[in-house]
Amino acid sequence: MGKLFISFGFQGAAFGTIGIIINLFVVVGLGGNVAMASIALALYTAGNLIGSMIIGTLLDKYPYFFESIFLSIIADAIISSLMAFTQNIEIYYVLALFLGIFAAIMGPAITIYLNRQFDESGYRKSINRANMVNSIGATVGTFLGGFWLYLPFFGTVYQMRSVFIIGTVLLIISSIFAMGNLRSRKIPKIDINVKSHFFSFKYFVNDLISSFSFSGMKSESKKYMFILFLLFFGLNMIFSIFAIYFNEILKISSSSIFIIYGINSIFGNIAYLLTEKMMNRFKDSILVRWALWVRLSMFVMIIFSYFFMSYGGVMITIIAFLITGLAWPFIYIPITVKVTNLALPTSRGKAIGMFNMVINFAAISASLFSGYIALTLGYILSFAFATVLLFFVERELYLMNKNTEKD
């Protein structure tokens, strides 16, 4: 278990360095604009969507957790190294898509594994600790990327390319710890019967297609997933373009953006330490509601600070962004537990896959939409639209969480 968590932590460190520049690199390194950067992020998130569907389908039928984790890390290490050298934006788009596919596998695989290992109390603790380790890794990776860009070596573009190499090294280290879990297991025998493989593949494809379907789910569950879509759509409308907003509008350097995101992650780590205790004291619906109101308040502050740049608006924006980091664990962990508990034990892999599908589909849509709005009408209107949407979503989500808790 310890090696698995450490591996998850190093994966977090890798994407702490890579994740911030997936869209920012399009502007800084490939000469694109905010809309083109949004396409890169949308494709990466589309990869997350596809990867979540694949792993959600696989784990209910073929529970080879550690094999899936190990292969996904190796694939991402190779793709990350290729992204460091490409100068063609179309190739970069394709690599971003495949990076997202394999990046999405590890988290759901660990989630389902922990769910099957522990009762609900142990599951809550273990899933929170796994995500906390991943978040700490992301914080370290983010600061590492920022420190690297601060060094006066080859210029911002070349140093940003080398950030992908740093991410590759961290992924290789992650794969080494993941390999430790493989050694304690017998590798499953491979059936070389072609006919058997054909039918297995056909059934797998059918299962994969069925992951799009909400059939068999309660009407309350369908509505809950729709509300979650709107929630993550609103959140991603702001966060998907925020690094570019820092760079283009607030004129903050790429290295400083890494540091800001790193501090935001530290706040998130602090919140992860508190989440377990708070979930024992308060209902999930209350925690999610408080966290959303914190984020909403900070988003409003960010919007208004734009009109007061001469009076400390940049610093107000940075502070508000940092505070949003405190809220994330109180949103994500209770919702993850809720989604898992609403599903039957035999279909929890599909439920987690569906949950990740909803998150990623919302992120894809939001990234493209917010990028277009920011390019044509301005960043602030994009932020304002998202904030108004979240005001309405918060009430619906609170009522649904509260009603589900009664049931």
Residue, then its C-alpha position, 0 to 999 in steps of 0.5 A: m500500500g505504501k509503495l502505491f501511495i508513493s507512486f501516486g505522489f510522484q505521478g502528482a509531482a509529474f503533473g504538478t510540473i506538466g499540468i500547468i504548462i499544457n495550455l500555457f506552452v501553446v502561447v509561450g512556446l508555440g506562438g498560439n493564442v488563448a483559444m488555441a491553448s484552450i483546444a490543447l487543454a480540451l484535448y488533454t481533458a478529452g483524453n482524461l475522459i476516454g481514459s476514465m471510460i476505459i479504466g472504469t470498464l476494465l476494472d469491473k471485468y478485469p481487476y488488474f489494478f497494478e498492471s493498469i497503473f504501471l503501463s499508464i505511467i510508462a506511456d505518459a513518460i514516453i508521451s511527455s518526452l515527445m511533447a518536449f521536442t515537438q514544434n508542430i501544434e497539431i502534433y502537440y494536440v495529438l500528444a496532449l490527447f494521449l497524455g490525458i488518456f493514460a493520466a486518467i487511469m491511475g486515480p480511478a484504479i486506486t479509488i476502486y482498489l481502496n474501495r474493495q479493500f476497506d469498509e466505508s470508514g476505512y475507504r474515506k480515510s484511505i481515499n483522502r490520504a491517497n489524494m493528499v499524497n498526490s496533492i503534496g506531490a503536485t505541490v513539490g512538482t509545481f515548485l520544482g517547475g517554477f524554480w527551474l524556470y527562474l534559473p537563467f539558463f536557455g530562455t523561457v521557451y527552452q526551459m519550459r520544454s525541459v519542464f516536460i523532461i523533468g515530468t518524464v523523470l518523475l513519471i519514471i520514478s513513479s513507475i519504479f514504485a508501481m513496479g513494487n506492487l507488480r512483484s508481489r502479484k502473479i502476472p495473469k496468464i495471457d490467453i492466446n486463443v484468437k477466437s477467445h480474444f475476439f469475443s473478449f474484445k467485442y464484449f469489452v467494446n460493448d462495455l465501453i460503449s455502455s459507459f456512455s449510457f445512464s440506463g439502469m441508474k436511478s433518476e436521482s443519480k442521473k440528476y446528480m450527475f447532471i448537477l455535477f456536470l454544471l458544477f465542474f463546467g463552471l469551475n473549469m470555465i475559470f481555472s482552464i484559462f487562469a494561467i493564461y490570464f495571469n500571463e497575458i493580462l496580469k503580466i506575471s512571468s511563467s516562473s511566478i505562475f508556477i510559484i503561485y500554483g504551488i502555494n495554491s497546492i500547499f493550501g490544498n494540502i492543508a485542507y486535505l489534512l483537515t478533510e478527514k476530521m471535518m467529514n467525521r464532524f459535519k455532513d458531506s452536504i454542509l462541507v461541500r456547501w461551505a467550500l463552494w461559497v468560499r470559491l464563489s466569494m473568491f471568484v467575485m473578488i477576482i472579477f472586481s479586482y480587475f477594475f482596480m489594478s492600480y489599487g492592488g488588483v493584481m495582489i488581490t487576484i493572487i490572494a483570492f486564487l490562493i484561497t480557492g485551494l483551501a476549498w477543493p478537497f472539501i468538494y472533491i472528497p465528499i462527492t467522490v464518496k457519494v458517487t461511490n456509495l450510490a452505485l452497486p458494489t458490482s458497478r462501482g468501477k463504472a460509477i467512478g468511470m462515469f463520474n470522471m467522464v462527467i468531470n472531464f466532459a464538463a472540463i472539455s466543454a468549459s475549456l473550449f467555451s471559456g477560451y472562445i469567450a475570453l478571446t472574443l469578449g474578454y476574460i472577465l465576462s468568461f469569469a462572470f458567466a461561470t460565477v453566475l452559473l455556480f451560484f445557481v448550481e450550489r443551491e441545487l447540489y446542496l439540496m440533492n446532497k441533503n436529500t440523499e443523506k436522508d435516504 
